Amino acid sequence: MSKKHTKKLPKPDIQGKVNIQTPSESKGEFSVRFKLAILLGVISLIVYANTLRNGFVLDDITVITQNSIVSKGVSAIPEIFCTPYRRGYHISPNDLYRPLSLSMFAIERQFFGINPIAYHFTNIILFAGCVILLFLFLDQLFYRKKMAVAFIASLLFAIHPIHTEVVANVKSSDELLCFFFAFLSLNVFIKYLQTGKKTHLIIGSLFFFISLLSKETVITFLAIIPLIFFFYRDENKKRSAYITVGIVFAAIIFLIIRFSVLNFYHANEITNISFIDNSLAKLGLPFESRIATAVLILGYYIKLLFVPYPLICDYSYNSISFVSFKNIDALFSLAIYSLLIVFGIRRFLKNKKDAIAFSVLFFLITISLFSNIPFLIGTTMGERLMFFPSIGFCLFVPLALEKWVARSELTYPSFVKNTFILVTLIPVCLIFMGLTIVRNNDWKDDYTIFTTDIKKQPNSTRININCGREIVTNAFVTEKDTAKQKKIILQGISYLKNTTTIYPNYNDAYTIIGLAYLTIFDYDSAERYFVKAFQIHDTSSVEINNLANVYFQEKKYAQAIEVYKKAIKTNLNDTIAYERIAISYFGSSQYDSSEVYCIKALNLNPENMPAIDHLAGIYYMKNNYVKAISFFKKTIKLEPDSLNPYTNISVCYLNLGKNDSAIYYLNKAISIAPNNKQSYEMLSVAYKTMGNLELSQKYETIAQQK
């Protein structure tokens, strides 16, 4: 037998072709790949260019505009790496650890302030980088033999409308950074597989660790990466093992750091999930209903991948009704996923280099993290959660076209001559691009996104309350006409009332409704809704103070005193509560009690003007004019341009018979308010008491003229 026939054959590639590693490419092939990569980047920039006109939306305030840590700029980066994700905005017992995106926001805050254009530009550039890295990875995954498939998959990923939430919402930079470094690590790992250079192994593992610091979702790559390097690119088992060890080591280090930081701040209570955010966490929900609803939601994800409409910014409580396995949609979804699992595994077992099996398994592995089946996550459903899983769909489409439509390999540039393929792809791409560009406009600001999505999802608790809150706090401000302002506020209140219909115990909704009614001076309605909020949550300082304040505004002093005293029980240093109790007692002519609470307010804040002023009034009512004068003088010292203290102290001096002092302060009052009639009348009285009838008559005449 000749040498030609005794030579060992190398292993087949994904499609069964003989090849151990990626073949070297000519300058022409490199040029084509480079141009296609740039083209994908340009398309990504074009479809998201209109987001540059958008502002900050939804959770952007929590990580940028109102984050006390991020606002410090670059100097805050060490603190960011040592604190939970939301720490700069609010304290949560169930927090996250994503320091990389916050660090990027801190750098942007340092150089660009809170100009949203800079943040949106960064998101667009990051997304373009993600698309390019995806193309380069898929091209290498298939040994550079399926450039057309890699291009079409990456193109679909770039224009798919389901990704608008990630790119158009600045907060989702964490998702972009996670994806960017994840696929950067995959590309470097393939380099290591080809060259064996340990530097590539270390850099790839480092990029994977950085991806974890961006967002935890890349943890599913602990299954994806072995799938790639032990089966699809299995030319060197030893190097594949080193890659696996590298990512496992990086994941362990990350999880240790994450646990340490969250545990230190008591922010690691993973069971503390609000059912408003994830309706599947609702107490008393039967297990079967929870699983059936979760399966139904998984079906919705597939539907959105094929038909990305309607897209909704929030899927909180009541957006999706609870179902059982008697529901036909839940059963259909279960059937689809069962078929995908069987289909993917069977093809994989038959040929471990089957590309279609890879696309299906990639989708199933990455979506499993968001299924709400083995464990609950922080949300019922979210389009942003499809950022990684959608790769499986985008890859499956050109592979399916290749196998079952073209029935031959899609190669570049020959695939552009296939009329049927073009007739199928071009309309889909144009529709997807159009939907993406239009949806970007919806993310302009909170008002636009909420008022747009409420029409598509009127049963969402969060969308209703957010829409109502935005209208009653911001939307009416630009309107100058009072009647139109009231109409706008009442519209916002209607959305808030929808919230209470969906969830009758939502105390925040009642509170916002009460505040909205205060805006239009409807105290009776405000009181009614504050009482409801207080009945639901009578230990919250927010509910207590809101109810007390409306009683105070309505001069229902007895009720105000009762509720303000509850506020003091929750916060012994609540100066406003002491002050308002004092004023309420004063308004009820209970001067001794008013004096006690004025003194308590002054003990907490010696410059509390209302307390000082009312103490002066209390002593005046008790005919203790000397003490009253001493407190009126304190008022004058704190507010030298205020008229009332001067006239009040003058009255005290007149009652003490010290007319000269009274005249001195009355002249001060006139210098502040020359047209104040009362000052001239009191001057007339003072001079008459002193026997100076001429001056008395003079000032009486002036008073009459005023």
C-alpha positions as CSV (number, residue, x, y, z in Angstrom):
1,M,0.0,0.0,0.0
2,S,1.4,3.4,-0.9
3,K,2.0,6.2,1.6
4,K,-0.9,8.0,0.2
5,H,-3.2,5.4,1.4
6,T,-1.6,4.8,4.8
7,K,-1.6,8.4,5.9
8,K,-4.0,9.2,8.8
9,L,-7.0,11.3,8.0
10,P,-7.5,14.4,10.2
11,K,-10.9,14.9,12.0
12,P,-13.8,16.4,10.0
13,D,-15.0,19.9,10.7
14,I,-18.6,20.9,11.6
15,Q,-19.9,20.0,8.2
16,G,-17.8,16.9,7.9
17,K,-15.0,18.4,5.8
18,V,-11.4,17.4,6.4
19,N,-9.7,20.2,8.3
20,I,-7.9,20.3,11.7
21,Q,-7.8,24.1,12.2
22,T,-8.8,27.3,10.5
23,P,-7.0,27.5,7.2
24,S,-4.8,30.4,6.5
25,E,-6.6,33.0,4.4
26,S,-5.5,35.0,1.4
27,K,-5.3,38.8,1.4
28,G,-8.5,38.8,-0.7
29,E,-10.4,36.7,1.9
30,F,-9.1,38.9,4.7
31,S,-10.2,42.0,2.8
32,V,-13.7,40.6,2.3
33,R,-14.1,39.6,6.0
34,F,-12.8,43.0,7.0
35,K,-15.3,44.8,4.7
36,L,-18.2,42.6,5.9
37,A,-17.3,43.3,9.6
38,I,-17.2,47.1,8.9
39,L,-20.5,46.9,7.0
40,L,-22.1,45.2,10.0
41,G,-20.7,47.8,12.3
42,V,-22.0,50.6,10.0
43,I,-25.5,49.0,9.8
44,S,-25.6,48.8,13.6
45,L,-24.7,52.5,13.9
46,I,-27.4,53.4,11.4
47,V,-30.3,51.5,12.9
48,Y,-29.6,53.0,16.4
49,A,-28.4,56.5,15.3
50,N,-31.8,58.0,16.3
51,T,-31.2,57.0,19.9
52,L,-28.8,60.0,20.1
53,R,-31.9,62.2,20.4
54,N,-33.1,60.3,23.4
55,G,-32.8,61.2,27.1
56,F,-32.5,59.1,30.2
57,V,-35.3,56.6,30.8
58,L,-36.5,54.2,33.4
59,D,-33.6,52.9,35.6
60,D,-31.1,55.3,34.2
61,I,-31.8,57.5,37.2
62,T,-30.7,54.7,39.5
63,V,-27.3,54.3,37.9
64,I,-26.5,57.7,36.5
65,T,-28.5,60.9,37.2
66,Q,-29.4,60.2,40.8
67,N,-26.7,57.7,41.9
68,S,-24.7,59.3,44.7
69,I,-21.6,57.1,44.1
70,V,-21.5,57.4,40.3
71,S,-21.9,61.2,40.6
72,K,-18.4,61.4,42.2
73,G,-16.9,60.5,38.9
74,V,-13.6,58.7,38.4
75,S,-12.7,58.9,42.0
76,A,-15.7,56.6,42.9
77,I,-14.4,53.6,40.9
78,P,-12.7,51.9,43.9
79,E,-15.9,52.4,45.9
80,I,-18.0,51.0,43.1
81,F,-16.0,47.8,43.1
82,C,-16.6,47.4,46.8
83,T,-20.3,48.1,46.9
84,P,-23.6,46.5,45.6
85,Y,-25.0,47.7,42.3
86,R,-27.8,49.8,43.6
87,R,-26.1,51.2,46.7
88,G,-25.6,54.7,45.3
89,Y,-29.4,55.0,44.8
90,H,-31.1,52.9,47.4
91,I,-30.4,50.1,49.9
92,S,-31.8,46.7,48.8
93,P,-31.6,43.4,50.7
94,N,-31.6,41.6,47.3
95,D,-28.9,43.4,45.3
96,L,-26.5,42.7,42.4
97,Y,-22.8,43.1,41.8
98,R,-22.0,44.8,38.4
99,P,-19.2,47.2,38.9
100,L,-17.9,47.5,35.4
101,S,-20.9,49.4,33.9
102,L,-21.1,51.7,36.9
103,S,-17.4,52.4,36.5
104,M,-18.0,53.3,32.9
105,F,-20.9,55.6,33.9
106,A,-18.6,57.2,36.5
107,I,-16.0,58.0,33.9
108,E,-18.7,59.4,31.5
109,R,-20.1,61.4,34.4
110,Q,-16.7,62.9,35.1
111,F,-16.2,64.1,31.5
112,F,-19.7,64.6,30.1
113,G,-21.8,65.3,33.2
114,I,-25.4,64.1,32.6
115,N,-25.5,64.9,28.9
116,P,-27.5,61.8,27.5
117,I,-25.9,62.1,24.0
118,A,-22.5,60.8,25.3
119,Y,-24.1,57.8,27.1
120,H,-26.2,56.9,24.1
121,F,-23.2,57.2,21.7
122,T,-21.2,54.8,23.9
123,N,-24.1,52.3,23.8
124,I,-24.2,52.5,20.0
125,I,-20.4,52.0,19.7
126,L,-20.5,49.1,22.1
127,F,-23.4,47.4,20.2
128,A,-21.5,47.8,16.9
129,G,-18.5,46.2,18.6
130,C,-20.7,43.3,19.8
131,V,-22.1,42.6,16.3
132,I,-18.6,42.6,14.8
133,L,-17.2,40.3,17.4
134,L,-20.2,38.0,16.9
135,F,-19.5,37.8,13.2
136,L,-15.8,37.2,13.7
137,F,-16.5,34.4,16.2
138,L,-19.1,32.6,14.0
139,D,-16.8,32.9,11.0
140,Q,-14.0,31.2,13.0
141,L,-16.4,28.7,14.6
142,F,-17.1,27.3,11.2
143,Y,-13.4,27.3,10.2
144,R,-14.0,30.3,7.9
145,K,-16.0,28.1,5.6
146,K,-19.4,29.7,6.3
147,M,-18.8,33.4,5.9
148,A,-22.3,34.0,4.5
149,V,-24.0,32.2,7.4
150,A,-21.9,34.2,9.9
151,F,-22.8,37.4,8.1
152,I,-26.5,36.8,7.8
153,A,-26.7,35.7,11.5
154,S,-24.8,38.8,12.6
155,L,-27.0,41.0,10.4
156,L,-30.2,39.6,11.9
157,F,-28.7,40.2,15.4
158,A,-27.8,43.8,14.5
159,I,-31.2,44.7,13.3
160,H,-33.5,42.6,15.4
161,P,-36.1,44.9,17.2
162,I,-36.0,42.8,20.4
163,H,-32.6,44.4,21.2
164,T,-33.9,47.9,21.3
165,E,-34.3,47.9,25.0
166,V,-30.6,47.0,25.5
167,V,-29.2,49.6,23.1
168,A,-31.8,52.4,23.6
169,N,-31.8,52.2,27.4
170,V,-28.5,53.5,28.7
171,K,-28.7,51.4,31.9
172,S,-28.4,48.3,29.8
173,S,-24.7,49.1,29.1
174,D,-24.1,46.2,31.5
175,E,-25.6,43.8,29.0
176,L,-23.6,45.3,26.1
177,L,-20.3,45.2,28.1
178,C,-21.1,41.6,29.2
179,F,-21.7,40.5,25.6
180,F,-18.7,42.4,24.2
181,F,-16.1,40.9,26.6
182,A,-17.8,37.4,26.4
183,F,-17.3,37.3,22.6
184,L,-13.9,38.9,22.8
185,S,-12.9,36.0,25.1
186,L,-14.3,33.5,22.6
187,N,-12.3,35.0,19.8
188,V,-9.1,35.0,21.9
189,F,-9.7,31.4,23.0
190,I,-9.9,30.3,19.4
191,K,-6.6,32.0,18.8
192,Y,-5.2,30.0,21.8
193,L,-6.6,26.8,20.3
194,Q,-4.8,27.6,17.1
195,T,-1.5,28.8,18.5
196,G,-1.2,27.2,21.9
197,K,0.2,30.5,23.3
198,K,-0.5,30.7,27.0
199,T,-0.8,34.5,26.7
200,H,-4.0,34.0,24.7
201,L,-5.3,31.6,27.3
202,I,-4.7,34.2,30.1
203,I,-6.1,37.1,28.1
204,G,-9.2,35.1,27.2
205,S,-9.8,34.1,30.8
206,L,-9.3,37.7,31.9
207,F,-11.9,38.9,29.3
208,F,-14.3,36.3,30.6
209,F,-13.8,37.6,34.1
210,I,-14.4,41.2,33.0
211,S,-17.6,40.0,31.3
212,L,-18.8,38.6,34.6
213,L,-18.0,41.9,36.3
214,S,-20.3,43.5,33.7
215,K,-23.3,41.2,34.3
216,E,-23.8,37.7,35.8
217,T,-25.7,36.3,32.8
218,V,-22.5,35.2,31.0
219,I,-22.3,32.4,33.7
220,T,-24.1,30.2,31.2
221,F,-20.9,30.2,29.1
222,L,-19.6,27.7,31.7
223,A,-21.7,25.3,29.6
224,I,-21.4,27.0,26.2
225,I,-17.6,27.2,26.1
226,P,-17.0,23.5,26.7
227,L,-19.7,22.8,24.1
228,I,-17.7,24.8,21.6
229,F,-14.2,23.6,22.4
230,F,-14.7,20.0,23.2
231,F,-17.1,19.3,20.4
232,Y,-17.2,21.9,17.6
233,R,-13.6,23.0,17.8
234,D,-12.1,19.8,19.3
235,E,-8.8,19.7,17.5
236,N,-6.9,19.8,20.8
237,K,-8.5,18.4,23.9
238,K,-5.7,19.5,26.1
239,R,-6.1,23.1,25.1
240,S,-9.8,22.9,25.4
241,A,-9.4,21.6,28.9
242,Y,-7.2,24.6,29.8
243,I,-9.8,27.0,28.4
244,T,-12.5,25.3,30.5
245,V,-10.2,25.5,33.6
246,G,-9.5,29.1,32.9
247,I,-13.2,30.2,32.7
248,V,-14.1,28.1,35.8
249,F,-11.3,29.7,37.8
250,A,-12.5,33.2,36.6
251,A,-16.1,32.4,37.6
252,I,-15.0,31.1,41.1
253,I,-13.0,34.3,41.7
254,F,-15.9,36.4,40.6
255,L,-18.5,34.6,42.7
256,I,-16.2,34.8,45.8
257,I,-15.9,38.6,45.3
258,R,-19.6,39.0,44.6
259,F,-20.6,37.0,47.7
260,S,-18.2,38.9,49.9
261,V,-19.4,42.4,48.8
262,L,-23.1,41.6,48.9
263,N,-22.8,39.7,52.2
264,F,-20.9,42.6,53.8
265,Y,-23.8,45.0,52.9
266,H,-26.5,42.4,53.8
267,A,-27.7,42.5,50.2
268,N,-27.6,38.8,49.4
269,E,-31.2,37.8,50.3
270,I,-31.9,36.0,47.0
271,T,-35.4,35.1,48.1
272,N,-36.5,38.7,48.6
273,I,-38.1,39.1,45.2
274,S,-41.1,41.5,44.8
275,F,-44.1,39.9,43.1
276,I,-44.8,43.3,41.5
277,D,-41.6,42.8,39.5
278,N,-41.9,39.1,39.1
279,S,-45.5,38.0,39.4
280,L,-44.4,34.3,39.7
281,A,-43.1,35.2,43.2
282,K,-46.7,35.9,44.4
283,L,-47.4,34.1,47.7
284,G,-50.0,31.4,47.4
285,L,-49.5,30.8,43.7
286,P,-49.8,27.1,43.1
287,F,-46.6,25.4,41.9
288,E,-48.3,24.0,38.8
289,S,-49.5,27.5,37.8
290,R,-46.1,29.0,38.4
291,I,-44.4,26.4,36.1
292,A,-47.2,26.6,33.5
293,T,-47.0,30.4,33.4
294,A,-43.2,30.3,33.2
295,V,-43.4,27.9,30.2
296,L,-46.0,30.1,28.6
297,I,-43.6,33.1,28.9
298,L,-40.8,31.0,27.3
299,G,-43.2,30.6,24.4
300,Y,-43.7,34.4,24.2
301,Y,-39.9,34.8,23.9
302,I,-39.9,32.6,20.8
303,K,-42.9,34.4,19.4
304,L,-41.0,37.8,19.8
305,L,-38.0,36.4,18.0
306,F,-40.1,35.6,14.9
307,V,-42.6,38.4,15.3
308,P,-41.1,41.2,17.4
309,Y,-44.3,43.0,18.1
310,P,-45.6,44.4,20.4
311,L,-42.5,45.3,22.3
312,I,-43.1,46.4,25.9
313,C,-40.7,48.1,28.4
314,D,-42.1,46.2,31.4
315,Y,-43.8,42.9,32.1
316,S,-44.5,43.3,35.8
317,Y,-47.5,42.0,37.7
318,N,-50.7,41.2,35.7
319,S,-49.0,41.8,32.3
320,I,-49.2,38.1,31.9
321,S,-52.1,36.2,33.4
322,F,-51.5,33.1,35.4
323,V,-52.3,29.8,33.6
324,S,-52.3,26.1,34.2
325,F,-51.4,23.4,31.8
326,K,-55.0,23.3,30.6
327,N,-54.1,26.5,28.8
328,I,-53.6,25.8,25.1
329,D,-50.8,28.4,24.7
330,A,-48.9,26.9,27.6
331,L,-49.2,23.4,26.2
332,F,-48.1,24.7,22.8
333,S,-45.1,26.4,24.3
334,L,-44.2,23.2,26.3
335,A,-44.5,21.2,23.0
336,I,-42.2,23.6,21.2
337,Y,-39.5,23.5,23.9
338,S,-39.8,19.7,24.2
339,L,-39.3,19.4,20.4
340,L,-36.3,21.8,20.6
341,I,-34.7,19.8,23.4
342,V,-35.2,16.5,21.6
343,F,-34.3,17.9,18.2
344,G,-31.1,19.6,19.5
345,I,-29.9,16.6,21.6
346,R,-30.6,14.0,18.9
347,R,-28.8,16.0,16.2
348,F,-25.9,16.6,18.6
349,L,-25.6,12.9,19.5
350,K,-25.8,12.0,15.9
351,N,-23.1,14.5,14.9
352,K,-21.4,16.5,17.6
353,K,-20.3,19.0,15.0
354,D,-23.8,19.7,13.7
355,A,-24.2,23.5,13.4
356,I,-28.0,23.5,13.6
357,A,-27.8,21.5,16.9
358,F,-25.3,24.1,18.1
359,S,-27.7,26.9,17.4
360,V,-30.5,25.2,19.2
361,L,-28.4,24.2,22.2
362,F,-27.0,27.7,22.5
363,F,-30.5,29.1,22.7
364,L,-31.7,26.6,25.2
365,I,-28.6,26.9,27.5
366,T,-28.6,30.7,27.5
367,I,-32.4,31.1,28.0
368,S,-32.5,28.6,30.8
369,L,-31.1,31.3,33.2
370,F,-34.2,33.4,32.6
371,S,-36.8,30.6,32.5
372,N,-38.0,31.2,36.2
373,I,-38.3,27.4,36.4
374,P,-35.3,26.1,38.5
375,F,-35.3,29.4,40.4
376,L,-37.0,32.8,40.3
377,I,-35.2,35.9,38.9
378,G,-36.0,39.6,39.5
379,T,-38.5,39.9,36.7
380,T,-41.3,38.0,35.1
381,M,-40.1,38.7,31.5
382,G,-37.8,41.1,29.8
383,E,-36.8,41.7,26.2
384,R,-33.3,42.6,27.3
385,L,-33.0,39.0,28.6
386,M,-33.0,37.7,25.0
387,F,-29.7,39.5,24.1
388,F,-27.6,36.3,24.4
389,P,-30.3,33.7,23.5
390,S,-31.3,35.5,20.3
391,I,-27.9,34.5,18.9
392,G,-29.2,30.9,18.7
393,F,-32.2,32.1,16.7
394,C,-30.2,34.4,14.4
395,L,-27.8,31.5,13.7
396,F,-30.5,29.0,13.1
397,V,-32.2,31.1,10.4
398,P,-29.4,31.1,7.8
399,L,-28.5,27.5,8.7
400,A,-32.1,26.4,8.1
401,L,-32.2,28.4,4.8
402,E,-29.0,26.6,3.8
403,K,-30.2,23.1,4.6
404,W,-33.9,23.2,3.8
405,V,-34.3,26.0,1.3
406,A,-31.1,26.4,-0.8
407,R,-30.1,22.8,-0.1
408,S,-26.5,23.7,-0.6
409,E,-23.9,25.7,1.3
410,L,-24.4,29.4,1.5
411,T,-21.1,30.9,0.4
412,Y,-20.0,34.4,-0.2
413,P,-20.7,36.0,-2.7
414,S,-22.7,33.3,-4.4
415,F,-25.6,33.4,-1.9
416,V,-26.5,36.9,-3.2
417,K,-27.4,35.4,-6.5
418,N,-30.0,33.0,-4.9
419,T,-33.2,34.8,-5.7
420,F,-35.3,32.9,-3.2
421,I,-32.9,33.5,-0.4
422,L,-32.9,37.3,-1.2
423,V,-36.6,37.5,-1.6
424,T,-36.9,35.9,1.9
425,L,-34.2,37.8,3.7
426,I,-34.5,41.4,2.2
427,P,-38.1,42.0,3.2
428,V,-37.5,40.6,6.7
429,C,-34.4,42.8,7.1
430,L,-36.2,45.9,6.0
431,I,-39.2,45.2,8.3
432,F,-36.8,44.5,11.3
433,M,-34.8,47.7,10.6
434,G,-38.0,49.7,10.4
435,L,-39.4,48.3,13.6
436,T,-36.1,48.9,15.4
437,I,-35.8,52.5,14.3
438,V,-39.5,53.2,15.2
439,R,-39.1,51.5,18.6
440,N,-36.0,53.6,19.3
441,N,-38.2,56.7,19.2
442,D,-40.4,55.2,21.9
443,W,-37.4,55.3,24.3
444,K,-37.1,59.1,23.9
445,D,-38.1,59.7,27.6
446,D,-40.2,58.3,30.4
447,Y,-43.4,60.0,29.2
448,T,-43.1,58.7,25.7
449,I,-42.2,55.1,26.6
450,F,-45.0,54.8,29.3
451,T,-47.8,56.5,27.3
452,T,-46.8,54.4,24.3
453,D,-46.6,51.0,26.1
454,I,-49.7,51.5,28.2
455,K,-51.8,51.2,25.1
456,K,-50.2,47.9,24.3
457,Q,-50.2,46.6,27.8
458,P,-52.9,48.3,29.9
459,N,-52.8,45.6,32.6
460,S,-49.2,46.1,33.7
461,T,-48.9,47.4,37.3
462,R,-45.6,49.1,36.8
463,I,-46.5,50.7,33.5
464,N,-49.7,52.2,35.0
465,I,-48.0,53.6,38.1
466,N,-45.0,54.9,36.1
467,C,-47.2,56.4,33.5
468,G,-49.4,58.1,36.1
469,R,-46.4,59.3,38.2
470,E,-44.7,60.8,35.1
471,I,-47.8,62.7,34.1
472,V,-48.7,64.1,37.6
473,T,-45.1,65.1,38.4
474,N,-43.6,66.2,35.1
475,A,-46.0,66.2,32.1
476,F,-48.2,69.1,33.3
477,V,-45.3,71.5,34.1
478,T,-44.8,72.8,30.6
479,E,-48.5,73.6,30.3
480,K,-49.2,77.2,31.5
481,D,-53.0,77.1,31.4
482,T,-54.3,76.1,34.9
483,A,-57.4,74.3,33.5
484,K,-55.3,72.3,31.1
485,Q,-52.9,71.5,33.9
486,K,-55.7,70.1,36.0
487,K,-56.9,68.0,33.0
488,I,-53.5,66.5,32.5
489,I,-53.1,65.7,36.2
490,L,-56.6,64.0,36.3
491,Q,-55.4,61.9,33.3
492,G,-52.4,60.8,35.3
493,I,-54.6,60.0,38.3
494,S,-56.7,57.7,36.1
495,Y,-53.6,55.6,35.3
496,L,-52.8,55.5,39.0
497,K,-56.3,54.4,39.8
498,N,-55.9,51.6,37.2
499,T,-52.9,50.5,39.3
500,T,-55.0,50.2,42.5
501,T,-57.7,48.3,40.5
502,I,-55.0,45.8,39.4
503,Y,-53.4,45.6,42.8
504,P,-55.7,47.0,45.6
505,N,-52.9,46.9,48.2
506,Y,-50.4,49.0,46.3
507,N,-49.7,51.7,48.9
508,D,-47.3,53.7,46.6
509,A,-50.1,54.2,44.1
510,Y,-52.4,55.6,46.7
511,T,-49.7,57.9,47.9
512,I,-49.0,59.3,44.5
513,I,-52.7,59.8,43.9
514,G,-52.9,61.8,47.1
515,L,-50.0,63.9,46.1
516,A,-51.6,64.5,42.7
517,Y,-54.8,65.7,44.3
518,L,-52.8,68.1,46.5
519,T,-51.3,69.6,43.3
520,I,-54.8,70.7,42.3
521,F,-55.7,71.6,45.9
522,D,-58.3,68.9,46.2
523,Y,-57.6,68.2,49.9
524,D,-60.6,66.0,50.5
525,S,-59.6,63.5,47.8
526,A,-55.9,63.7,48.9
527,E,-56.9,62.9,52.4
528,R,-59.0,59.9,51.2
529,Y,-56.1,58.3,49.3
530,F,-53.5,59.1,52.0
531,V,-55.7,57.4,54.5
532,K,-55.8,54.3,52.2
533,A,-52.0,54.3,51.9
534,F,-51.7,54.7,55.7
535,Q,-54.1,51.8,56.3
536,I,-51.9,49.5,54.2
537,H,-48.6,50.7,55.5
538,D,-49.1,52.5,58.8
539,T,-45.4,52.2,59.8
540,S,-43.9,54.0,56.8
541,S,-42.7,57.5,57.4
542,V,-43.8,58.4,53.9
543,E,-47.5,57.4,54.5
544,I,-47.5,58.9,58.0
545,N,-46.1,62.3,56.9
546,N,-48.3,62.6,53.8
547,L,-51.5,61.9,55.8
548,A,-50.4,64.2,58.6
549,N,-49.5,67.0,56.1
550,V,-52.9,66.9,54.5
551,Y,-54.6,67.1,57.9
552,F,-52.4,70.0,58.7
553,Q,-53.2,71.8,55.4
554,E,-57.0,71.2,56.1
555,K,-56.5,72.6,59.6
556,K,-57.8,69.3,61.1
557,Y,-55.4,69.8,63.9
558,A,-56.5,67.0,66.2
559,Q,-56.0,64.4,63.4
560,A,-52.7,66.0,62.4
561,I,-51.4,65.9,65.9
562,E,-52.3,62.2,66.3
563,V,-50.6,61.2,63.0
564,Y,-47.5,63.4,63.5
565,K,-47.0,61.7,66.9
566,K,-46.8,58.4,65.1
567,A,-44.2,60.0,62.8
568,I,-42.1,60.8,65.9
569,K,-42.3,57.2,67.1
570,T,-40.7,56.1,63.8
571,N,-38.2,59.0,63.9
572,L,-37.3,60.7,67.2
573,N,-35.4,63.4,65.3
574,D,-38.3,64.4,63.0
575,T,-38.0,68.2,63.4
576,I,-40.9,68.9,61.0
577,A,-43.2,66.6,63.0
578,Y,-42.4,68.5,66.3
579,E,-42.9,71.8,64.6
580,R,-46.2,70.9,63.0
581,I,-47.5,69.5,66.2
582,A,-46.6,72.7,67.9
583,I,-48.4,74.8,65.2
584,S,-51.4,72.5,65.4
585,Y,-51.7,72.9,69.1
586,F,-51.3,76.7,68.6
587,G,-54.1,76.6,66.0
588,S,-56.2,74.7,68.6
589,S,-55.4,77.4,71.2
590,Q,-53.6,74.8,73.4
591,Y,-50.7,77.1,74.1
592,D,-49.0,75.1,76.8
593,S,-48.8,72.0,74.6
594,S,-47.7,74.1,71.7
595,E,-44.9,75.6,73.9
596,V,-43.7,72.1,74.8
597,Y,-43.3,70.9,71.1
598,C,-41.8,74.3,70.0
599,I,-39.1,73.8,72.6
600,K,-38.5,70.2,71.4
601,A,-38.3,71.4,67.8
602,L,-35.8,74.0,68.8
603,N,-33.7,71.5,70.7
604,L,-33.3,69.6,67.4
605,N,-32.8,72.8,65.3
606,P,-32.1,76.1,67.2
607,E,-32.8,78.1,64.1
608,N,-36.2,76.6,63.3
609,M,-38.1,79.7,62.2
610,P,-41.7,78.4,62.6
611,A,-40.9,77.2,66.1
612,I,-39.3,80.5,67.1
613,D,-42.1,82.5,65.6
614,H,-44.8,80.4,67.3
615,L,-43.1,80.5,70.7
616,A,-43.1,84.3,70.4
617,G,-46.9,84.1,69.6
618,I,-47.5,81.7,72.5
619,Y,-45.9,84.1,75.0
620,Y,-47.8,87.0,73.4
621,M,-51.1,85.1,73.9
622,K,-50.1,84.5,77.5
623,N,-49.4,88.2,77.9
624,N,-45.7,87.4,78.6
625,Y,-44.6,90.3,76.4
626,V,-41.0,90.3,77.5
627,K,-40.4,86.7,76.5
628,A,-42.4,87.3,73.3
629,I,-40.1,90.2,72.4
630,S,-37.0,88.1,72.9
631,F,-38.3,85.5,70.4
632,F,-39.5,88.1,68.0
633,K,-36.0,89.5,68.0
634,K,-34.6,86.1,67.1
635,T,-37.0,86.0,64.2
636,I,-35.8,89.4,63.1
637,K,-32.2,88.2,63.3
638,L,-33.0,85.1,61.1
639,E,-35.3,87.0,58.7
640,P,-34.3,90.7,58.8
641,D,-36.4,91.5,55.7
642,S,-39.6,89.9,57.0
643,L,-42.4,92.4,57.9
644,N,-44.4,90.5,60.5
645,P,-41.8,90.3,63.2
646,Y,-41.4,94.1,63.3
647,T,-45.1,94.8,63.6
648,N,-45.5,92.0,66.2
649,I,-42.7,93.2,68.4
650,S,-44.1,96.7,68.1
651,V,-47.5,95.4,69.5
652,C,-45.6,93.9,72.4
653,Y,-43.8,97.2,73.2
654,L,-47.1,99.1,72.9
655,N,-48.7,96.7,75.5
656,L,-45.7,97.3,77.8
657,G,-46.1,101.0,77.4
658,K,-42.7,101.4,75.7
659,N,-43.9,103.6,72.9
660,D,-40.4,104.8,71.8
661,S,-39.4,101.2,71.1
662,A,-42.6,100.5,69.4
663,I,-42.1,103.5,67.1
664,Y,-38.6,102.4,66.4
665,Y,-39.7,99.0,65.1
666,L,-42.7,100.4,63.3
667,N,-40.4,102.7,61.3
668,K,-38.3,99.6,60.5
669,A,-41.5,97.9,59.3
670,I,-42.3,100.9,57.1
671,S,-38.8,100.9,55.5
672,I,-39.5,97.3,54.5
673,A,-43.1,97.8,53.3
674,P,-43.9,101.5,52.8
675,N,-47.4,100.7,51.7
676,N,-48.4,98.6,54.7
677,K,-51.5,100.3,56.3
678,Q,-51.2,98.5,59.6
679,S,-47.8,100.1,60.4
680,Y,-49.1,103.6,60.0
681,E,-52.2,102.9,62.1
682,M,-50.0,101.5,64.9
683,L,-47.8,104.6,64.7
684,S,-50.8,106.8,65.0
685,V,-51.8,104.9,68.2
686,A,-48.3,105.1,69.6
687,Y,-48.1,108.8,69.1
688,K,-51.6,109.3,70.5
689,T,-50.7,107.4,73.6
690,M,-47.6,109.6,74.0
691,G,-49.9,112.7,73.7
692,N,-48.4,113.8,70.3
693,L,-51.8,114.4,68.6
694,E,-50.2,116.1,65.6
695,L,-48.1,113.1,64.6
696,S,-50.9,110.8,65.5
697,Q,-53.2,112.6,63.1
698,K,-50.5,112.7,60.4
699,Y,-50.1,108.9,60.4
700,E,-53.8,108.3,60.7
701,T,-54.3,110.3,57.5
702,I,-51.5,108.3,55.8
703,A,-53.1,105.1,56.9
704,Q,-56.4,106.1,55.4
705,Q,-54.7,106.9,52.1
706,K,-53.1,103.4,51.9
